[in-house]
Amino acid sequence: MNEAMHYQNQTKRRDILLTVFFIVMSLYGFYKNGFTYYMTGYLSFFEAMYPLLFPLIAVLVGVGWNILHKRSLFYQLNFFLFISLLMPPAMPIWLYLLVWVLFLGCSPFLKKIPLSKTFLFKICTILLFTVLLQGTYENSVESSVSYAYGSLDLFLGRAVGNVGTTSILFLLGCFAVFCTDFYYKKEIPILTIVSYAVLVLFYSILTSSTTLILDLLNSHVWVVAIFFAPLNKYSPVLKKEQYGYAIILGICCFLFSKFFHLTNGAYVAYLLVQLGQFVIYKFLKKV
């Protein structure tokens, strides 16, 4: 009983810490994609407020959903906040709302798909915004003004990417919080990033690439490695399988992100590795 209560308390502390991190990451997204440009005169006050709409809408949707299902108002707040962090900065709000409606409306049917709901939301965003509407991860200023970020800028989050997950520093903070959970498979993120980094390094040496730091600090790869790949429900149980799974994912992240030059390469890599794992397990059960 005492062990169960201790684990529940640990889980509660972890969730609180993650909520704090997600709020800080939302504020950083606002600072990076809105406030700094307002201060330099590139955006009006109302245009600068745009990045804040993503987390605010997510929280309102979450509260409304919980009221509808007679739950605590802030039940699974982390889930709703994290989804908002994964949105492209220039994504139209009408499309963001539409994806929420489609996602929540189809939620009863998503349980049979071997992918997390958060990742499915991201995939839906990629298909509708970056594929159908040909949108990019640049914010409104980055798409019209030339920019060049240094190594420290990239590490802290001054890079093109999701509205709230460009900071490697904050992603490492989230990883540290996850590592307090006994059941978090921390070897998977480490091996995924290391295998990806090794290939990027070799590629950079062979091709004399000047984008080594930019490639190593690809926040999409870090998001996939830290948040999606280690999910207990969707990742291997045995240690040896976890190692192989992580290394293959890292290789695929490199191939799709760097070799095939796909902006969403890390998400494509995870999707294919996850579906491949599911098919293999299904096949082995029938043998």
C-alpha positions as CSV (number, residue, x, y, z in Angstrom):
1,M,0.0,0.0,0.0
2,N,2.8,2.4,0.9
3,E,4.6,1.7,-2.3
4,A,1.5,2.3,-4.3
5,M,0.9,5.6,-2.6
6,H,4.5,6.6,-3.1
7,Y,4.2,5.9,-6.9
8,Q,1.0,7.8,-7.1
9,N,2.7,10.8,-5.4
10,Q,5.6,10.5,-7.8
11,T,3.3,10.5,-10.7
12,K,1.4,13.5,-9.4
13,R,4.6,15.4,-9.0
14,R,5.8,14.4,-12.4
15,D,2.5,15.6,-14.0
16,I,2.7,18.9,-12.1
17,L,6.3,19.4,-13.3
18,L,5.3,18.6,-16.9
19,T,2.5,21.0,-16.7
20,V,4.9,23.7,-15.6
21,F,7.3,22.9,-18.4
22,F,4.5,22.9,-21.0
23,I,3.3,26.3,-19.8
24,V,6.8,27.7,-19.9
25,M,7.3,26.2,-23.4
26,S,4.0,27.9,-24.5
27,L,5.3,31.2,-23.2
28,Y,8.6,30.7,-24.9
29,G,6.8,30.0,-28.1
30,F,4.9,33.3,-27.7
31,Y,8.2,35.1,-27.0
32,K,10.0,33.5,-29.9
33,N,7.2,33.7,-32.5
34,G,5.4,36.9,-31.4
35,F,6.8,39.1,-28.6
36,T,10.3,39.6,-30.0
37,Y,8.9,40.7,-33.3
38,Y,6.5,43.0,-31.7
39,M,9.4,44.7,-29.8
40,T,11.4,45.1,-33.0
41,G,8.4,46.4,-35.0
42,Y,7.8,43.5,-37.3
43,L,4.4,42.6,-35.9
44,S,1.5,44.5,-34.4
45,F,0.4,43.8,-30.9
46,F,-2.5,41.6,-32.0
47,E,-0.3,39.7,-34.5
48,A,2.2,39.1,-31.7
49,M,-0.5,37.5,-29.6
50,Y,-1.2,34.8,-32.2
51,P,1.0,32.1,-30.7
52,L,-0.8,32.3,-27.4
53,L,-4.0,31.2,-29.1
54,F,-2.8,27.6,-29.5
55,P,-2.4,26.8,-25.8
56,L,-5.4,28.9,-24.8
57,I,-7.7,27.1,-27.2
58,A,-6.3,23.7,-26.2
59,V,-7.0,24.4,-22.5
60,L,-10.6,25.6,-23.3
61,V,-11.2,22.6,-25.5
62,G,-9.9,20.4,-22.7
63,V,-12.0,22.0,-20.1
64,G,-15.1,21.8,-22.3
65,W,-14.4,18.1,-23.1
66,N,-14.0,17.3,-19.4
67,I,-17.3,19.1,-18.5
68,L,-19.0,17.1,-21.3
69,H,-17.7,13.9,-19.8
70,K,-18.3,15.0,-16.2
71,R,-14.6,14.9,-15.2
72,S,-12.4,17.2,-13.3
73,L,-12.0,20.5,-15.2
74,F,-8.2,20.1,-15.7
75,Y,-8.2,16.3,-16.2
76,Q,-5.3,15.4,-18.7
77,L,-4.4,19.1,-19.0
78,N,-0.9,18.0,-20.1
79,F,-2.3,16.1,-23.1
80,F,-4.2,19.2,-24.4
81,L,-1.2,21.6,-23.7
82,F,1.3,19.3,-25.3
83,I,-0.8,19.1,-28.5
84,S,-0.8,22.9,-28.7
85,L,3.0,22.9,-28.6
86,L,3.3,20.7,-31.7
87,M,1.5,23.1,-34.0
88,P,3.3,25.0,-36.8
89,P,3.4,28.7,-35.8
90,A,1.6,29.9,-39.0
91,M,-1.2,27.3,-38.8
92,P,-4.6,29.0,-39.3
93,I,-6.7,29.0,-36.2
94,W,-9.7,27.8,-38.2
95,L,-7.8,24.8,-39.3
96,Y,-6.5,24.2,-35.7
97,L,-10.1,24.3,-34.5
98,L,-11.2,22.0,-37.3
99,V,-8.6,19.4,-36.4
100,W,-9.7,19.5,-32.8
101,V,-13.4,18.9,-33.9
102,L,-12.3,16.0,-36.1
103,F,-10.0,14.6,-33.5
104,L,-12.5,14.6,-30.6
105,G,-15.3,13.5,-32.8
106,C,-13.3,10.5,-34.0
107,S,-11.7,9.7,-30.6
108,P,-13.8,6.6,-29.9
109,F,-12.5,5.0,-33.1
110,L,-8.8,5.9,-32.5
111,K,-8.3,3.3,-29.8
112,K,-7.7,0.5,-32.3
113,I,-4.9,2.4,-34.1
114,P,-1.4,1.4,-32.8
115,L,-0.4,5.1,-32.4
116,S,-0.8,7.6,-29.5
117,K,-3.6,10.1,-29.8
118,T,-1.2,13.0,-29.6
119,F,0.8,11.6,-32.5
120,L,-2.3,11.1,-34.5
121,F,-3.2,14.7,-34.0
122,K,0.2,15.7,-35.2
123,I,-0.1,13.5,-38.3
124,C,-3.5,15.0,-39.0
125,T,-1.9,18.5,-38.8
126,I,0.9,17.5,-41.1
127,L,-1.5,16.1,-43.7
128,L,-3.9,19.1,-43.7
129,F,-1.5,22.0,-43.2
130,T,2.0,21.1,-44.5
131,V,0.8,18.7,-47.3
132,L,-2.6,19.9,-48.4
133,L,-2.0,23.7,-47.8
134,Q,1.7,23.5,-48.4
135,G,2.4,25.3,-45.1
136,T,5.8,25.5,-43.5
137,Y,7.2,25.7,-39.9
138,E,8.4,29.3,-40.4
139,N,6.5,31.9,-38.5
140,S,5.1,35.0,-40.4
141,V,8.4,36.9,-40.0
142,E,10.8,34.0,-40.8
143,S,8.9,33.4,-44.0
144,S,9.5,37.0,-45.2
145,V,12.8,38.1,-43.6
146,S,16.1,36.3,-44.0
147,Y,17.5,34.9,-40.7
148,A,20.6,33.1,-39.4
149,Y,20.7,31.5,-36.0
150,G,23.8,30.6,-34.0
151,S,24.5,27.4,-32.2
152,L,23.4,28.8,-28.8
153,D,20.3,30.3,-30.4
154,L,19.4,26.8,-31.9
155,F,19.9,25.1,-28.5
156,L,17.8,27.6,-26.7
157,G,15.0,27.5,-29.3
158,R,15.6,30.2,-31.8
159,A,15.0,27.9,-34.7
160,V,12.3,27.0,-37.2
161,G,9.9,24.3,-35.8
162,N,6.8,23.7,-33.8
163,V,5.4,26.6,-32.0
164,G,6.5,25.4,-28.6
165,T,9.1,22.6,-28.9
166,T,12.1,24.3,-30.6
167,S,14.1,24.6,-27.4
168,I,16.4,21.6,-26.9
169,L,17.0,22.9,-23.3
170,F,13.4,22.6,-22.4
171,L,13.1,19.2,-24.2
172,L,16.0,18.0,-22.0
173,G,14.2,19.3,-19.0
174,C,11.1,17.3,-19.9
175,F,13.3,14.3,-20.4
176,A,14.7,14.7,-16.9
177,V,11.2,14.8,-15.5
178,F,10.2,11.7,-17.5
179,C,13.3,9.9,-16.1
180,T,11.8,10.2,-12.6
181,D,9.2,7.7,-13.7
182,F,10.5,4.1,-13.2
183,Y,8.5,2.9,-16.2
184,Y,9.9,5.5,-18.6
185,K,12.1,3.7,-21.2
186,K,14.9,6.3,-21.1
187,E,17.3,4.1,-23.1
188,I,15.1,4.6,-26.2
189,P,15.4,8.4,-26.5
190,I,19.2,8.2,-25.8
191,L,19.9,5.5,-28.4
192,T,17.6,7.1,-30.9
193,I,19.3,10.5,-30.7
194,V,22.8,9.0,-30.5
195,S,22.3,6.8,-33.6
196,Y,20.8,9.7,-35.4
197,A,23.7,12.0,-34.3
198,V,26.4,9.5,-35.4
199,L,24.9,9.3,-38.9
200,V,24.6,13.0,-39.2
201,L,28.2,13.4,-38.1
202,F,29.5,10.9,-40.6
203,Y,27.3,12.5,-43.4
204,S,28.7,15.9,-42.5
205,I,32.3,14.7,-42.7
206,L,31.8,12.9,-46.0
207,T,29.9,15.8,-47.6
208,S,31.6,18.7,-45.9
209,S,28.2,19.9,-44.8
210,T,27.9,23.2,-43.1
211,T,24.7,22.4,-41.3
212,L,26.0,19.9,-38.7
213,I,24.8,21.8,-35.6
214,L,21.4,22.6,-37.3
215,D,20.9,18.9,-38.1
216,L,22.0,17.7,-34.6
217,L,19.6,20.2,-32.9
218,N,16.7,19.2,-35.1
219,S,13.9,19.6,-32.6
220,H,11.5,17.3,-34.5
221,V,13.9,14.4,-33.9
222,W,14.2,15.2,-30.2
223,V,10.4,15.5,-29.8
224,V,9.9,12.1,-31.4
225,A,12.7,10.5,-29.4
226,I,11.7,11.9,-26.0
227,F,7.9,12.0,-26.2
228,F,6.7,9.4,-28.6
229,A,9.2,6.6,-29.0
230,P,9.3,5.5,-25.3
231,L,5.5,5.3,-24.8
232,N,4.9,2.1,-22.9
233,K,1.8,1.1,-24.8
234,Y,3.5,1.4,-28.2
235,S,7.1,0.5,-27.7
236,P,8.9,-2.9,-27.1
237,V,9.0,-4.5,-23.7
238,L,12.2,-6.4,-23.8
239,K,15.5,-4.5,-23.5
240,K,17.1,-6.0,-26.6
241,E,14.0,-5.1,-28.6
242,Q,14.0,-1.6,-27.2
243,Y,17.7,-1.1,-28.3
244,G,17.0,-2.4,-31.8
245,Y,13.8,-0.3,-32.0
246,A,15.6,2.9,-30.9
247,I,18.6,2.4,-33.3
248,I,16.3,1.7,-36.3
249,L,14.2,4.8,-35.4
250,G,17.4,6.9,-35.3
251,I,18.5,5.6,-38.6
252,C,15.1,6.3,-40.2
253,C,15.1,9.8,-38.7
254,F,18.4,10.5,-40.4
255,L,17.2,9.0,-43.7
256,F,14.0,10.9,-43.9
257,S,15.2,14.2,-42.3
258,K,18.6,14.6,-43.8
259,F,19.0,12.2,-46.7
260,F,15.5,12.7,-48.2
261,H,15.3,16.3,-46.9
262,L,11.8,16.0,-45.4
263,T,10.9,18.7,-42.8
264,N,8.6,16.2,-41.2
265,G,11.1,13.3,-41.6
266,A,11.2,12.4,-37.9
267,Y,7.4,12.0,-37.8
268,V,7.4,10.0,-41.0
269,A,10.2,7.8,-39.6
270,Y,8.4,7.2,-36.3
271,L,5.1,6.4,-38.2
272,L,6.8,3.8,-40.4
273,V,8.8,2.2,-37.6
274,Q,5.7,2.0,-35.3
275,L,3.5,0.5,-38.0
276,G,6.3,-1.9,-39.0
277,Q,6.6,-3.0,-35.4
278,F,2.9,-3.6,-35.2
279,V,2.8,-5.6,-38.4
280,I,5.7,-7.8,-37.2
281,Y,4.1,-8.5,-33.9
282,K,0.9,-9.4,-35.6
283,F,2.7,-11.7,-37.9
284,L,4.7,-13.4,-35.1
285,K,1.4,-14.1,-33.2
286,K,0.0,-16.0,-36.1
287,V,3.1,-18.1,-36.7
